Amino acid sequence: MTDLRDAVAGWRPEAAGTSEVIGPWPTEAFSGLLDLPGPAARLREPLPLLWHWFHFLEPIPQAALGEDGHPAEGRFLPPIPDRRRMIAGGRLEVRAPILIGDRIDRRSELAEVAVKEGRSGQMAFVTVRHEYRRGAELLLTEHQDVVYRSQPAGEHRPLAAPVAADEPPHDWKIGTPTGPRLLFRFSALTYNTHRIHYDRPYVTGVEGYPGLVVHGPLLALLLLEIPRRHADRPVASFEYRLSSPVFSGATVLTHGRREDDGLALSGMVEGGARAITGRVTFAR
């Protein structure tokens, strides 16, 4: 087994930049996925937080995809053999909203790479920092944490037995059923070809999961539906941490509880384990 410290030693990819006009269609499409009522998105309306994930998508050629459906190579993909990928969490700092119709510049860079020992062996934690600007104005700063491990095809993925959690105290709750159609549409919206979300023979036989995996970014977006629907103050920051996978067919319950300067957020499988926790702070 390759020592992941050796695999990522000296790996320091250069920063990258891109630009895009934020059109209304992805906002309308995700609203439809969540069965949200309301008129079509209009120019100069604020883009809900993290909905920029439906933009800045890379048109990866089919021939450039790896066996797992992800790009075989990429600027911020670590050079790890038998690479398996999981979303770990992230943080977002908000200075001003992105508006529909804006031309937004994004600059991305590697913020950190660290190899840690876990219950199932070595894991490489990669943090990528993104800055979003409208002209010279910095709007958002985002850190995305992704964990990678080596796992040969067909090897059983060690998963901790899910521990049922009680519903936390909350002021609001939203239930979202999941299933293959939801996963397919979210994969399409994010141009995500990772096979764990749609290819059951692959996800069970190669990556060792018991079923199709619900996207980690979708769970984070479901957390943000609490402040988007119920808060009356602008959000200054958001952080989230994924703790256990959710599998297709489960209903995800997201909860929000008021705190002095923000909201405590969590998401869990109905009748099962907690999958994600987060926190929002409000602008003063």
N, C-alpha and C positions, 0 to 999 in steps of 0.2 A: 504494500500500500504506500503510495506516494505521501511524503510528509508535505502537508499543505504550506508549511513555512517555506520550504524550498521552492514550491510551485509559484508562489507569489513574490519571492525575493526579487527585488529590483523592478517589479511591475509598477510603473508610474505613468499611466496614459496621459497624454496631453488634454487640455481643456478643449471643449467644442462649443460652437455656437450655431444657432439656427433662428429663423424668423417665420412668423405665420400671422395671417389675418384671421381673427377669431370669428368664424362664421356662425350662424344660428343653428344649422342643421344638427350638429351633435347634441346641443342642448335639448332640442325638440325630441331627438331620438332617445336620449336617456330618460327624459320625462315620460315618454311613452313606455319605456321598459318598466318604470316604477308605477305606471298607471296614475300619473299625476294629472289632475285637471288643470285647465287654464289655457290662455291664448298662446299662440306661437311666440317664440322668443323674438324680441325686437332689438334693433340696433340701439346701442348706448345703454342697454340694461346691464347691470352687474352680472358677471358669470358667477354662479354659486361656487363656494370654495371646493377646490380640487377637481372641479369639472374641466379644468385645463388638461386633465389626463386624457381627454378625448381629442386633444390636439397634439401637435408636434410628434406625430407618429411617423416612424421611419418606413419607407417603402422597400422592405427587404425582398430581394429576389427569391423566388422559390428555391433555386439551386443553392442559396446561401444558408438554408435552414439546416440545423443539426437533427440528429435522431430523435431528440425530445421535442422538436417543433420550434424551439428557440433558435435565433441566429447562431450558427456554429462559431462565429467570431464577431466581436464587437468591441468598441473602444473601452467600455467599462465592464466587460465580461472577463473575469480572472482566468488565467491559463491553468485551469484545474482539470485533471483527467477524470473521465466518467462523471462529469459535472451535473449535480442536481441542485435546483434553485428553489428557494422559499422566501417569501416576503416576511420581513421581521417587524417592520414598523417605520415610523417616520415622524417628522416635525415640520410645521409650517408657520412662518411668521408673516403677518399681513400688515402692510402699510397702506395700501389702497387696492380697491378691487380692479380686476381685469374687466373691461367692458366689451360686450359683443360689438364687433366691428373694429376693435382696436387692432393695430399691427403691433405684435409683441415680439420682443427679442428675448431669447433664452440662452444663457451661458451655463454650461455644465462642466463640472470638474470632479475628480476623485478627491473626496475629503479625508477618507481613512480606509485602511484595510488592516484587519487584525485577525489572527488565527487563535481560536480558543478551543479548549478541550471540553466536550460535552458528554452526555450520557451515552451517545451513540458514536463517539469518536471526535475527530477534529472537524471544526467548522470554520470557514473563512467568512468574516463579517465585512461587507463592503458598503461604505456609505458614499453616496453621490450627492453633491450639492448642486442645486439649480437656482439661478437668479432670473427673475422675469421682470423685464423693463418695458415701459412705454416711452420711447425716446430715451432721455437721460434719467427718467423717474423710475426708481426701484419700487416695484409693486409687491412682489412676493419673494421670499427666500425659503426654499424647501430642501430638506435633507431626507433622502430615501435610504433605508437600511435593508439590505438583501443578504441572506445567508446562503452560502454554497458549501456543499460537501461532496466527497467522492463516494459513489455507490455504483458498483458494477451492475449491468442489466440483470434483472431477475432476482437480485438480492432483496430479501425482505426488509422493508423499511421499519426500524424500531419505533413504535409509537407508544407513548405512555397510555395506560388505560384511562379513558375519560372519567373524570370525577364529576358527578352531578353537582351543580351549584344551585343555591337558592337564588331566587330573583332578588336583586339588590333594591334597597329603598329608592323610589323614583317618583318624579313628578310627571313624566311622560313615558309612554311605551309605544313602540311601533313593531308590528309583526310582518315579516317578509317571507313568504314561502319561496323555496328554491326548487329547481328542477333543471333538466337538460336544456329546455328552451331558454330559460333565463341565462344560464351559463353560456350558451351559444351566442345569444345576442350581445352579452357583455364582451365576450371574446371578439366579436365582430367590431363592436364600437371602439375597442382599444387595439385592434389589429394584432391580437395576441394569439399566437398559434401554439402555445404550450399545450401539449397533448393531454396533460392531466385534467384539463377542463372539458374534454369532449370525447376522448378515445378510451372507453372503458377497458378493452383488452390490454392496451398499453399501460394505463395507470395501475391496474391490478397486477399484471404480469411482469412489468419491467420496473416500475417505481415502487411497487409493494404497498400501495394504498388500498383500502377496502372499497373505494368507489370514486366517482368523479369529484374533484375538489373545487369548492366554491372559491372564487378569486379573493385573495387578501385585500386588494384595492377596493373591491366591491363592498367588503365588510366595513372598511374605513369610510366609504361614501355613505353607507347606511347609518353609521354613527352621526355623521354631519347632517343627516336629515332632521335630527332632534333640534339643533339650534336654527337650522334653516326654516323649519316650520313654526317654531314656538318662541324663539328668542326675539326680543325687541331692541337689542343692542348689537352693534357691529363686533365681529370677532377679531381679536388681535393675534391670537395664536391657537394652534391645534397640535396636539401630539397624540400618538396612538402606538399600541404595542400588541402584536398578535401572539396568542399563547397556545392555541390548539387549532387544528384544521376543522373545517366544516365540510360535510359531504352532501352531494346533491340529494334532494328530497327532504332535507331538514327545513324547519321554519326557524328563521333567525329573529330573535327578540332583541331589539335595541332599547336601552333605557337611558334616561337623562335625569339628573338630579341637580337642583340649584345649589350653588355655592356662593360665597361672598363675592368673588370676582369672576365667576364663570360657571361652568357646568362639568360635573363628573359624568362620563359616558361609559357604557359597557354594552357588549353584545354577546349573546349566548345562544346555544341551540335550545329550542323549546324542550324542557324536560331533561336537558343534558348539561354539558360542560360550558364554561365561559370560554369564548374564542378570541375576544378582543376587548381591550380597555382603552380609554382615551380621556382627554381633558381639553376643554376649551376655556380660554380666558377672553374676557371682553375688553374692548378699548375703553380707556378712561375718559 
